[in-house]
Amino acid sequence: MSYLNRGWNNAFSSIKKHKGLFVLIIILQIIFVASSLALGAQYLLKILENTQGIIGPLENANYDSQKIEQGEAFTPDYASIYNSYQAMLKNVLVFMLCMAALFLLLNGIIWLLSHWIMQEKKPWKVRIKEALPFLLKAWAAIFILLVPFKIAGYYILLHFIRASQSFSNLTVVLKGLLIASFVIYYFLLVALAVAPYSSWKKFVAKWAKLSVLQFQKTAVIFLIIMVALLISFAALYAGTEYTESVPLLLILGSLCMIMLAVTRIFWIASLQEIDTVSSR
């Protein structure tokens, strides 16, 4: 377990050397979380309004089969229902695109800055030149892992919702998808940790090496980070449930942001240590 100690020491010393950059990462994380929540709330209200525009006319529709046979319309609001449905689809699509753009750009920059903390000082021209290849590798990993998983998860859930006769069967499927999401997240975090490697060939080789060949060591770090994040967010959840103290909630929220930043840098430093030791 010496690689854990060395990874932690490297991460902590790098944070001490780049305090300003560390503060910037925390600020960007706060902006990312706040923007995501604001975007979600805005589009949720729009989608609910569109849904009401569909449900409202259907609640007042004519369900009398005899009247329908006599030629009375099921509902006179077909156009209203159709327009609300189209608006709902548009809002869902725009929301997903905005969230994807926010995640790819802002979260990508946060990871890039986290790598910069672990690097020796470089001229800004060199850093900016290296930024685009890093982001391209990070985005490629996200698309390769998340997009197929999201599509597959959607159709699996849709199938079991239609076919399942028992809620317990659906619960088993949800648990399976939750476990699968942790596996996907594990491989994604490894990819984001090795994205600074210059060539795509080296990036893929390091990704496979650290996620599969060094699984025993990498998985230990992953579990430690997941437990640390779970504890910090559980504390924030408990604070929102059992207290009305705004200062306490702000402190707990700030601790969650700090924990996210620290664990990300610790993850990068520890994987670098594993890679260094295994290459000797």
C-alpha positions in Angstrom: 0.0 0.0 0.0 3.0 2.3 -0.2 1.7 3.7 -3.5 -1.2 5.1 -1.6 1.0 7.0 0.8 3.2 8.3 -2.1 0.1 9.2 -4.1 -1.3 11.2 -1.2 2.0 12.9 -0.4 2.4 13.9 -4.0 -1.2 15.2 -4.2 -0.9 17.1 -1.0 2.5 18.7 -1.8 1.2 19.7 -5.3 -1.9 21.4 -3.8 0.4 23.3 -1.4 2.5 24.5 -4.3 -0.4 25.6 -6.4 -2.9 27.0 -3.9 -4.3 29.5 -6.4 -5.0 26.8 -9.0 -6.6 24.6 -6.4 -9.0 27.5 -5.4 -9.8 28.0 -9.1 -10.7 24.3 -9.4 -13.1 24.6 -6.4 -14.7 27.8 -7.8 -15.2 26.1 -11.2 -16.8 23.1 -9.5 -19.2 25.3 -7.6 -20.1 27.1 -10.9 -20.5 23.6 -12.6 -22.8 22.3 -9.8 -24.8 25.6 -9.6 -25.2 25.8 -13.4 -26.4 22.2 -13.6 -28.9 22.7 -10.8 -30.2 26.0 -12.4 -30.4 24.4 -15.8 -32.2 21.4 -14.4 -34.7 23.5 -12.5 -35.4 25.8 -15.5 -36.1 22.9 -17.9 -37.9 20.8 -15.4 -40.5 23.5 -15.0 -40.8 23.8 -18.8 -41.2 20.1 -19.2 -43.8 19.9 -16.5 -45.7 22.7 -18.1 -45.6 20.9 -21.4 -46.7 17.7 -19.7 -49.7 19.5 -18.2 -50.6 20.8 -21.7 -50.9 17.1 -22.7 -52.6 15.7 -19.6 -55.1 18.6 -19.2 -57.0 18.1 -22.5 -56.8 14.3 -22.0 -58.5 14.5 -18.6 -61.4 16.4 -20.2 -61.6 14.2 -23.2 -64.6 12.2 -24.3 -64.2 8.6 -23.2 -67.8 7.6 -23.9 -67.7 4.9 -26.7 -71.3 5.5 -27.7 -70.8 9.3 -28.2 -67.6 8.6 -30.1 -69.5 6.1 -32.4 -72.1 8.8 -32.9 -69.4 11.1 -34.3 -68.5 13.2 -31.3 -64.8 14.0 -31.2 -62.6 12.3 -28.6 -61.2 15.8 -27.8 -61.2 19.1 -29.7 -57.7 19.9 -28.5 -55.6 17.7 -30.8 -53.5 20.7 -32.0 -52.9 21.8 -28.4 -51.8 18.3 -27.3 -49.5 17.9 -30.4 -47.9 21.3 -29.8 -47.3 20.5 -26.1 -45.8 17.2 -27.1 -43.5 18.7 -29.6 -42.5 21.5 -27.2 -41.8 18.8 -24.5 -39.5 16.9 -26.9 -37.7 20.1 -27.9 -37.2 21.1 -24.2 -35.9 17.6 -23.3 -33.5 17.7 -26.3 -32.2 21.2 -25.5 -31.8 20.3 -21.8 -29.7 17.2 -22.7 -27.6 19.1 -25.2 -27.0 22.0 -22.7 -26.1 19.6 -19.9 -23.8 17.6 -22.3 -22.0 20.8 -23.4 -21.7 22.0 -19.8 -20.3 18.7 -18.7 -17.8 18.3 -21.6 -16.5 21.8 -21.5 -16.5 22.8 -17.8 -15.8 19.4 -16.3 -13.1 18.9 -18.9 -11.4 22.1 -17.9 -11.6 21.1 -14.2 -9.8 17.8 -15.0 -7.3 19.7 -17.1 -6.5 22.1 -14.2 -6.3 19.1 -11.8 -3.6 17.6 -14.1 -1.8 21.0 -14.2 -1.5 20.9 -10.4 0.5 17.6 -10.7 2.8 19.0 -13.4 6.0 21.0 -13.1 5.8 24.6 -14.2 5.4 25.0 -18.0 5.0 28.1 -20.2 1.3 29.0 -20.7 1.7 28.6 -24.5 2.8 25.0 -24.0 -0.1 24.3 -21.6 -2.7 25.8 -23.9 -1.2 23.8 -26.8 -1.5 20.6 -24.8 -5.1 21.4 -23.6 -6.9 20.6 -26.8 -5.4 17.0 -27.2 -6.3 16.4 -23.6 -9.9 17.5 -24.0 -10.2 15.5 -27.2 -9.1 12.3 -25.5 -11.3 13.0 -22.5 -14.3 13.6 -24.7 -13.6 10.5 -26.7 -13.6 8.4 -23.6 -16.8 10.0 -22.4 -18.6 9.2 -25.7 -17.2 5.7 -26.0 -18.3 4.8 -22.5 -21.3 6.9 -21.6 -23.2 7.2 -24.8 -23.6 3.4 -25.5 -24.3 2.8 -21.8 -27.0 5.5 -21.7 -28.7 4.2 -24.8 -28.5 0.6 -23.7 -29.8 1.4 -20.2 -32.7 3.4 -21.7 -33.9 0.5 -23.9 -33.3 -2.1 -21.1 -35.4 -0.2 -18.7 -38.1 0.5 -21.4 -38.2 -3.3 -22.2 -38.5 -4.4 -18.5 -41.1 -1.7 -17.7 -43.3 -3.0 -20.5 -42.7 -6.7 -20.0 -42.2 -7.0 -16.2 -45.2 -8.3 -14.2 -43.5 -7.5 -10.9 -41.8 -4.5 -9.4 -39.2 -6.7 -7.8 -38.0 -7.7 -11.3 -37.6 -4.1 -12.2 -35.7 -3.5 -8.9 -33.2 -6.2 -9.9 -32.7 -4.5 -13.3 -32.1 -1.1 -11.6 -29.6 -2.6 -9.2 -27.8 -4.2 -12.2 -27.7 -0.9 -14.0 -26.4 0.8 -10.9 -23.5 -1.6 -10.6 -22.8 -1.3 -14.3 -22.7 2.5 -13.9 -20.0 2.2 -11.3 -18.0 -0.1 -13.6 -18.3 2.5 -16.4 -17.4 5.3 -14.1 -14.3 3.4 -13.0 -13.1 3.1 -16.6 -13.9 6.7 -17.3 -12.0 8.0 -14.3 -8.9 6.0 -15.4 -9.2 7.4 -18.9 -9.4 11.0 -17.5 -6.3 10.3 -15.4 -4.2 9.2 -18.4 -5.6 11.6 -21.0 -2.5 13.9 -20.9 -0.3 11.3 -22.6 0.8 12.7 -25.9 -0.1 10.1 -28.4 -3.5 8.3 -28.8 -1.7 4.9 -28.9 0.0 5.6 -25.6 -3.2 6.9 -24.1 -5.1 3.7 -25.0 -2.2 1.5 -23.8 -2.0 3.3 -20.4 -5.8 3.2 -20.1 -5.8 -0.6 -20.6 -2.8 -1.1 -18.3 -4.1 0.9 -15.3 -7.7 -0.1 -15.6 -7.2 -3.9 -16.3 -3.7 -5.1 -15.7 -3.3 -3.0 -12.6 -6.9 -3.5 -11.5 -6.1 -4.7 -8.0 -4.3 -1.5 -7.1 -6.4 0.9 -9.1 -9.7 -0.5 -7.7 -8.5 0.0 -4.1 -8.0 3.7 -4.8 -11.4 3.9 -6.6 -13.2 2.4 -3.6 -11.4 4.7 -1.2 -12.5 7.7 -3.2 -16.1 6.5 -3.6 -16.3 6.0 0.2 -14.9 9.4 0.9 -17.3 11.1 -1.5 -20.2 9.0 -0.1 -19.5 10.2 3.4 -19.2 13.8 2.4 -22.4 13.9 0.4 -24.2 11.9 3.0 -23.3 14.5 5.6 -24.6 17.2 3.2 -27.8 15.3 2.7 -28.3 14.8 6.5 -27.7 18.5 6.9 -30.5 19.4 4.4 -32.8 16.9 6.1 -32.2 17.7 9.8 -31.1 21.3 10.1 -32.2 24.7 8.8 -28.9 26.3 9.5 -27.8 28.1 6.3 -24.1 28.6 7.5 -23.9 24.8 8.3 -25.2 23.9 4.9 -22.8 26.2 3.2 -19.9 24.7 5.2 -21.0 21.1 4.3 -21.5 22.1 0.6 -18.0 23.7 0.6 -16.5 20.6 2.1 -18.1 18.5 -0.6 -16.5 20.7 -3.3 -13.1 20.5 -1.5 -13.5 16.7 -1.2 -14.2 16.4 -5.0 -11.1 18.4 -5.8 -8.8 16.6 -3.4 -10.0 13.1 -4.4 -9.6 13.9 -8.1 -6.0 15.1 -7.6 -5.3 12.1 -5.3 -6.6 9.8 -8.0 -4.4 11.3 -10.6 -1.3 11.2 -8.3 -1.9 7.6 -7.2 -2.4 6.3 -10.8 0.8 8.1 -11.8 2.6 6.4 -8.9 1.2 3.0 -10.0 2.3 3.5 -13.5 5.8 4.6 -12.5 6.3 1.6 -10.2 4.9 -0.9 -12.7 7.2 0.5 -15.5 10.4 -0.1 -13.5 
